[in-house]
Amino acid sequence: MFDLYQLLQENAYPGRGIVMGRSADGKKLMVAYFIMGRSENSRNRIFVSTEDGIRTEAHDPAKMVDPSLIIYHPVRRVGQRLVVTNGDQTDTIRDALIQGGSFDAALETRCFEPDAPNFTPRISAMAMLDGTPRYDMSILKSADASGSACNRFTFRYAALPGVGHFLHTYACDGSPIPSFTGEPEPVAMTDSLDELAQKIWGSLNEQNKVSLYVSETDLAAGVSAERIINKHA
């Protein structure tokens, strides 16, 4: 397994990232989602709590230029499912689940973001907290440099104690920014919600980091706790 914090320290711009896994003691399902930004518009954001998760909003509404790809609900709970994504496909997945559909079928209706020349991948994850804990992760990527088609990759994991997976939009900084490649990276998980939050935040590039959400769900009691850190506190 990789050291999550070292991966972050060595990459100035992973973009948006999802970490999902089980605590080392096996008692909790832990989730982290962070956003970064290079433009003023992307950096002008904060996370705020909602009834079923979190949403992004402008720190300074007067500076907001185009909300289409940066204002959305990254995290939503649907019954015993926790959905985490880097865009408005969170709502696509939530709506499908409410109607009896599936994670996979919902994402078949979406593709990468229309932000040429980067064609930012859409990354998504869903934790299933009933029965045997497990989680799915997905990335929708441009098939070529012109955005002519979408490639779809889904990964399904048993939630093993001490093991998590890290999926992010970009391999590194660049122009255009190269998309993430390969499978989600296996990373070691801790038992502490606050340790996870503090170490991820401290490992993200100081100039580019914007906001971080971290949560844990007790698998026996079903009780959840969360932490939110915003650069614009």
C-alpha positions in Angstrom: 0.0 0.0 0.0 1.0 3.6 -0.6 1.4 6.3 2.1 -1.5 8.7 1.3 0.2 11.7 2.7 3.4 11.1 0.8 1.4 10.8 -2.4 -0.2 14.2 -1.7 3.1 15.8 -0.7 4.7 14.7 -3.9 1.9 15.9 -6.2 1.3 19.7 -6.4 -2.0 19.2 -8.3 -4.0 16.0 -8.0 -7.0 18.2 -8.6 -10.0 16.7 -6.8 -9.6 13.5 -4.9 -11.7 10.8 -3.1 -10.4 8.5 -0.4 -12.6 5.7 0.8 -11.7 2.8 3.1 -12.0 1.1 6.4 -10.4 2.1 9.6 -7.4 0.1 10.9 -9.5 -1.3 13.8 -12.2 -2.3 11.3 -15.0 -0.4 13.1 -15.5 2.5 10.8 -15.9 3.3 7.1 -13.9 6.5 6.4 -14.2 8.9 3.5 -12.3 12.0 2.4 -13.0 14.4 -0.5 -10.9 17.4 -1.3 -10.9 20.1 -4.0 -8.0 22.2 -5.3 -7.8 25.1 -7.8 -5.5 27.0 -10.0 -7.9 29.8 -11.2 -9.4 32.4 -9.0 -12.9 31.0 -9.8 -11.9 27.5 -8.6 -10.2 28.8 -5.5 -13.2 31.0 -4.5 -15.1 28.1 -2.9 -15.9 26.6 0.5 -17.6 23.4 1.7 -20.8 23.8 3.7 -22.8 21.1 5.5 -26.3 20.1 4.2 -29.0 17.8 5.6 -27.6 14.9 3.6 -24.0 15.7 3.0 -22.1 18.8 1.8 -22.2 21.3 -1.1 -19.8 23.8 -2.5 -20.6 27.5 -2.6 -18.8 30.7 -3.5 -16.7 32.2 -0.7 -17.2 35.6 -2.3 -20.3 35.6 -4.6 -19.2 38.8 -6.3 -16.1 37.0 -7.7 -18.0 34.0 -9.0 -17.6 33.8 -12.8 -19.0 30.5 -14.0 -20.7 28.1 -11.5 -21.4 25.3 -13.9 -18.6 22.9 -13.0 -17.6 24.1 -9.5 -20.9 24.5 -7.6 -22.4 21.1 -6.8 -23.1 18.6 -4.0 -20.0 16.4 -3.6 -21.4 14.2 -0.8 -25.0 12.9 -0.4 -26.4 10.1 1.8 -29.1 7.9 0.4 -30.4 5.4 2.9 -27.4 3.1 3.7 -25.4 4.5 0.7 -22.9 7.3 0.8 -22.2 8.9 -2.6 -19.1 11.1 -3.2 -18.2 12.7 -6.5 -16.4 15.6 -8.1 -19.5 17.1 -9.8 -23.2 17.1 -10.3 -23.2 13.4 -11.0 -23.7 13.1 -7.3 -27.3 14.0 -7.9 -27.5 11.7 -11.0 -26.5 8.8 -8.8 -28.7 9.8 -5.9 -31.8 10.1 -8.1 -31.1 6.7 -9.7 -30.8 5.1 -6.3 -34.1 6.6 -5.0 -35.8 5.2 -8.1 -34.4 1.7 -7.6 -31.5 2.1 -10.1 -27.8 1.5 -9.7 -24.5 3.4 -9.4 -23.3 1.9 -12.8 -26.5 2.7 -14.7 -26.6 6.2 -13.4 -23.0 6.9 -14.6 -23.8 5.5 -18.0 -25.7 8.7 -18.6 -22.7 10.9 -17.9 -19.2 11.5 -19.2 -16.1 13.6 -18.5 -16.4 17.3 -18.0 -16.7 19.6 -21.1 -13.7 21.7 -20.2 -11.4 21.3 -23.2 -8.5 20.8 -23.5 -8.3 19.2 -20.1 -11.5 17.1 -20.3 -11.4 16.6 -16.6 -12.5 13.1 -15.6 -15.6 12.6 -13.5 -14.7 10.6 -10.4 -17.3 9.0 -8.2 -17.5 6.6 -5.3 -20.3 4.9 -3.3 -20.0 3.2 0.1 -22.5 0.5 1.0 -22.9 0.5 4.8 -25.5 -2.3 5.1 -24.4 -5.9 5.6 -20.8 -6.5 4.6 -19.2 -3.0 4.1 -17.9 -2.4 0.6 -17.5 0.4 -1.9 -17.4 1.2 -5.6 -15.2 3.7 -7.4 -15.6 5.0 -10.9 -13.7 7.3 -13.4 -15.1 8.6 -16.7 -12.3 9.7 -18.9 -11.9 11.2 -22.4 -10.8 8.4 -24.8 -8.5 10.8 -26.7 -7.1 14.4 -26.8 -10.1 15.7 -28.8 -12.8 14.4 -26.4 -14.4 12.3 -29.1 -15.5 9.4 -26.8 -15.8 8.5 -23.1 -14.0 5.5 -21.5 -15.6 4.2 -18.3 -13.9 2.3 -15.5 -15.5 0.9 -12.4 -13.7 -0.7 -9.4 -15.4 -2.7 -6.6 -13.7 -3.2 -3.3 -14.4 -5.2 -0.1 -13.8 -2.8 2.8 -10.8 -4.4 4.5 -9.5 -3.2 7.9 -6.7 -0.7 7.4 -7.1 -0.4 3.7 -8.4 2.4 1.5 -8.3 3.6 -2.1 -7.4 7.0 -3.5 -8.8 8.2 -6.8 -8.1 11.7 -8.1 -8.8 13.6 -11.3 -5.2 14.5 -12.5 -2.0 12.6 -12.6 -0.1 15.8 -11.9 0.0 19.5 -12.9 0.4 20.4 -16.6 -1.1 22.2 -19.6 -3.3 20.5 -20.5 -3.5 18.7 -17.2 -2.9 14.9 -17.6 -5.8 12.7 -16.4 -5.4 10.1 -13.7 -4.4 6.7 -15.1 -4.6 3.1 -13.7 -6.5 1.8 -10.8 -7.3 3.8 -7.6 -4.2 3.7 -5.4 -4.3 1.5 -2.3 -3.5 3.4 0.8 -3.1 2.7 4.5 -6.0 4.0 6.7 -5.9 5.3 10.3 -8.4 4.9 13.1 -8.7 8.7 13.8 -11.0 11.0 12.0 -9.1 14.1 13.1 -5.7 12.6 12.2 -6.9 11.8 8.7 -8.3 15.3 8.3 -5.3 17.1 9.7 -2.7 15.0 7.8 -4.5 15.3 4.4 -4.9 19.0 4.8 -1.3 19.4 5.8 -0.1 17.3 2.9 -2.0 19.2 0.2 -0.1 21.9 -1.8 -0.5 25.1 0.1 -1.1 27.3 -2.9 -3.6 25.0 -4.6 -5.7 23.5 -1.8 -9.2 24.8 -1.3 -11.4 22.6 0.8 -11.5 19.2 2.5 -14.3 17.0 3.9 -13.7 13.9 6.0 -16.2 11.6 7.6 -16.5 8.3 9.5 -19.4 6.0 10.0 -19.5 3.5 12.8 -20.4 0.3 11.1 -22.1 -1.2 14.2 -24.0 1.8 15.4 -24.5 3.6 12.1 -23.4 6.9 13.8 -21.5 9.3 11.6 -19.2 12.3 12.3 -17.6 14.7 9.9 -14.9 17.4 9.6 -14.8 20.3 7.1 -11.7 22.4 6.5 -11.9 25.5 4.2 -8.9 27.6 3.2 -11.3 30.6 3.3 -12.2 29.9 7.0 
